Amino acid sequence: MRQVQVDGLALYLRTKHLRFYSSNVVPALLQTPAYATALIGTISEFRRLPDDVEASVAARMERSRVLREGDHRIVILLEEAVLRTVIGSAEVMAEQLGVLLGVLGKPYVALGVIPFGAVREMWPTESFYMFDGELVKEETLSASISVTAPSDLDVYERAFRRLAGMAAYGPDARRLIARAIEVL
């Protein structure tokens, strides 16, 4: 798992326009160390991978440099279910949701939450990550898929636009995150 994290860092650093849609977990870029530890530990155990959780988490935390360095525009769309799925523990999840609240104030990050009650113009789909409109990575249970064919990239572009149109931003997103913290 560590090498996967290390290999992805260069891609994140060189990408100017990052767009993430997640239906299941907080994207790696925004994960706290505790959340990442719980998630990577569960994945490693399930996939029967060598235990390099600590090194994997350290490498994953390097990705957050993108939030502090360089000239990036970042758009993150989360299904509300991501806010309500407890990874690690209630304490770990509360800390993670607090980080999401903090991201709402950053001028180069747009965080949208698609509420449970949104009228769906696009169904919840697998999580995917877009890099400058040139590459899409999609994570499945057993593999990472890289998409580069222009016709396929167009499908993801259209899906992202539809999903973005259903999302709550700013104070409305803040309320959804705060409500998830209260439920914990």
C-alpha positions as a Python dict, from the first residue, in 0.01 Angstrom:
ca = {
    (1, 'M'): (0, 0, 0),
    (2, 'R'): (287, 241, 72),
    (3, 'Q'): (421, 227, -283),
    (4, 'V'): (77, 308, -425),
    (5, 'Q'): (68, 620, -208),
    (6, 'V'): (420, 726, -308),
    (7, 'D'): (351, 668, -678),
    (8, 'G'): (43, 892, -667),
    (9, 'L'): (216, 1194, -510),
    (10, 'A'): (380, 1323, -831),
    (11, 'L'): (46, 1310, -1013),
    (12, 'Y'): (-123, 1515, -742),
    (13, 'L'): (156, 1773, -731),
    (14, 'R'): (169, 1833, -1107),
    (15, 'T'): (-210, 1846, -1157),
    (16, 'K'): (-352, 2198, -1159),
    (17, 'H'): (-724, 2111, -1163),
    (18, 'L'): (-819, 1823, -934),
    (19, 'R'): (-1179, 1703, -925),
    (20, 'F'): (-1289, 1424, -694),
    (21, 'Y'): (-1623, 1253, -657),
    (22, 'S'): (-1659, 1012, -368),
    (23, 'S'): (-1957, 801, -281),
    (24, 'N'): (-1795, 597, -6),
    (25, 'V'): (-1500, 755, 182),
    (26, 'V'): (-1330, 1090, 232),
    (27, 'P'): (-1075, 1132, -49),
    (28, 'A'): (-713, 1072, 51),
    (29, 'L'): (-620, 1437, 2),
    (30, 'L'): (-842, 1539, 295),
    (31, 'Q'): (-795, 1240, 526),
    (32, 'T'): (-666, 1280, 879),
    (33, 'P'): (-391, 1041, 992),
    (34, 'A'): (-636, 856, 1221),
    (35, 'Y'): (-899, 819, 947),
    (36, 'A'): (-634, 705, 696),
    (37, 'T'): (-493, 457, 948),
    (38, 'A'): (-834, 302, 1010),
    (39, 'L'): (-919, 289, 640),
    (40, 'I'): (-585, 159, 514),
    (41, 'G'): (-572, -92, 798),
    (42, 'T'): (-913, -229, 702),
    (43, 'I'): (-820, -245, 333),
    (44, 'S'): (-488, -415, 407),
    (45, 'E'): (-650, -673, 629),
    (46, 'F'): (-933, -743, 384),
    (47, 'R'): (-699, -769, 84),
    (48, 'R'): (-447, -974, 288),
    (49, 'L'): (-167, -731, 209),
    (50, 'P'): (156, -692, 407),
    (51, 'D'): (113, -467, 710),
    (52, 'D'): (272, -139, 606),
    (53, 'V'): (-11, 76, 737),
    (54, 'E'): (208, 324, 922),
    (55, 'A'): (433, 385, 619),
    (56, 'S'): (129, 401, 389),
    (57, 'V'): (-39, 663, 606),
    (58, 'A'): (279, 873, 619),
    (59, 'A'): (302, 860, 240),
    (60, 'R'): (-69, 942, 203),
    (61, 'M'): (-31, 1245, 430),
    (62, 'E'): (226, 1382, 185),
    (63, 'R'): (-61, 1431, -63),
    (64, 'S'): (-207, 1697, 158),
    (65, 'R'): (84, 1918, 49),
    (66, 'V'): (-137, 1995, -250),
    (67, 'L'): (-361, 2188, -11),
    (68, 'R'): (-70, 2408, 102),
    (69, 'E'): (166, 2427, -196),
    (70, 'G'): (144, 2511, -562),
    (71, 'D'): (-128, 2655, -779),
    (72, 'H'): (-415, 2407, -764),
    (73, 'R'): (-791, 2431, -807),
    (74, 'I'): (-968, 2152, -624),
    (75, 'V'): (-1332, 2050, -646),
    (76, 'I'): (-1450, 1771, -417),
    (77, 'L'): (-1798, 1622, -429),
    (78, 'L'): (-1910, 1388, -153),
    (79, 'E'): (-2228, 1192, -117),
    (80, 'E'): (-2382, 1265, 223),
    (81, 'A'): (-2330, 897, 303),
    (82, 'V'): (-1956, 968, 324),
    (83, 'L'): (-2026, 1200, 617),
    (84, 'R'): (-2236, 935, 792),
    (85, 'T'): (-2014, 629, 739),
    (86, 'V'): (-1806, 589, 1053),
    (87, 'I'): (-1449, 488, 972),
    (88, 'G'): (-1237, 403, 1276),
    (89, 'S'): (-1457, 531, 1557),
    (90, 'A'): (-1692, 817, 1638),
    (91, 'E'): (-1394, 1020, 1763),
    (92, 'V'): (-1192, 954, 1447),
    (93, 'M'): (-1490, 1046, 1234),
    (94, 'A'): (-1563, 1365, 1429),
    (95, 'E'): (-1203, 1478, 1377),
    (96, 'Q'): (-1231, 1395, 1006),
    (97, 'L'): (-1553, 1591, 968),
    (98, 'G'): (-1388, 1884, 1144),
    (99, 'V'): (-1121, 1886, 873),
    (100, 'L'): (-1395, 1901, 610),
    (101, 'L'): (-1542, 2203, 788),
    (102, 'G'): (-1200, 2369, 777),
    (103, 'V'): (-1164, 2310, 404),
    (104, 'L'): (-1486, 2502, 337),
    (105, 'G'): (-1305, 2830, 395),
    (106, 'K'): (-1019, 2774, 153),
    (107, 'P'): (-1046, 2990, -162),
    (108, 'Y'): (-897, 2730, -399),
    (109, 'V'): (-1114, 2439, -275),
    (110, 'A'): (-1482, 2389, -355),
    (111, 'L'): (-1640, 2122, -137),
    (112, 'G'): (-1988, 2006, -228),
    (113, 'V'): (-2206, 1755, -47),
    (114, 'I'): (-2485, 1579, -234),
    (115, 'P'): (-2765, 1551, 24),
    (116, 'F'): (-2962, 1233, 81),
    (117, 'G'): (-3278, 1414, -30),
    (118, 'A'): (-3137, 1555, -356),
    (119, 'V'): (-3345, 1491, -665),
    (120, 'R'): (-3109, 1270, -860),
    (121, 'E'): (-3005, 1374, -1209),
    (122, 'M'): (-2718, 1127, -1178),
    (123, 'W'): (-2712, 814, -966),
    (124, 'P'): (-2443, 756, -702),
    (125, 'T'): (-2159, 583, -882),
    (126, 'E'): (-1813, 453, -804),
    (127, 'S'): (-1571, 710, -668),
    (128, 'F'): (-1352, 871, -932),
    (129, 'Y'): (-1076, 1127, -942),
    (130, 'M'): (-1009, 1361, -1236),
    (131, 'F'): (-667, 1507, -1310),
    (132, 'D'): (-660, 1811, -1544),
    (133, 'G'): (-922, 1653, -1770),
    (134, 'E'): (-652, 1420, -1905),
    (135, 'L'): (-677, 1126, -1667),
    (136, 'V'): (-948, 972, -1451),
    (137, 'K'): (-871, 717, -1181),
    (138, 'E'): (-1147, 499, -1049),
    (139, 'E'): (-1103, 275, -749),
    (140, 'T'): (-1278, -60, -736),
    (141, 'L'): (-1267, -326, -468),
    (142, 'S'): (-975, -502, -633),
    (143, 'A'): (-811, -256, -873),
    (144, 'S'): (-744, 101, -976),
    (145, 'I'): (-858, 185, -1328),
    (146, 'S'): (-691, 462, -1530),
    (147, 'V'): (-902, 621, -1802),
    (148, 'T'): (-743, 833, -2075),
    (149, 'A'): (-953, 776, -2390),
    (150, 'P'): (-1118, 1108, -2488),
    (151, 'S'): (-1465, 954, -2529),
    (152, 'D'): (-1444, 797, -2183),
    (153, 'L'): (-1309, 1119, -2027),
    (154, 'D'): (-1614, 1295, -2169),
    (155, 'V'): (-1843, 1051, -1985),
    (156, 'Y'): (-1674, 1139, -1654),
    (157, 'E'): (-1686, 1513, -1734),
    (158, 'R'): (-2061, 1493, -1793),
    (159, 'A'): (-2117, 1284, -1481),
    (160, 'F'): (-1913, 1525, -1269),
    (161, 'R'): (-2111, 1826, -1395),
    (162, 'R'): (-2440, 1655, -1312),
    (163, 'L'): (-2321, 1550, -968),
    (164, 'A'): (-2187, 1900, -900),
    (165, 'G'): (-2525, 2047, -989),
    (166, 'M'): (-2693, 1844, -714),
    (167, 'A'): (-2443, 1934, -441),
    (168, 'A'): (-2482, 2177, -154),
    (169, 'Y'): (-2196, 2425, -106),
    (170, 'G'): (-2091, 2688, 149),
    (171, 'P'): (-2332, 2730, 443),
    (172, 'D'): (-2556, 2446, 318),
    (173, 'A'): (-2261, 2203, 304),
    (174, 'R'): (-2148, 2328, 645),
    (175, 'R'): (-2493, 2243, 787),
    (176, 'L'): (-2481, 1889, 644),
    (177, 'I'): (-2135, 1829, 792),
    (178, 'A'): (-2236, 1980, 1129),
    (179, 'R'): (-2546, 1762, 1136),
    (180, 'A'): (-2329, 1453, 1075),
    (181, 'I'): (-2107, 1554, 1369),
    (182, 'E'): (-2415, 1594, 1591),
    (183, 'V'): (-2533, 1244, 1501),
    (184, 'L'): (-2201, 1100, 1620),
}
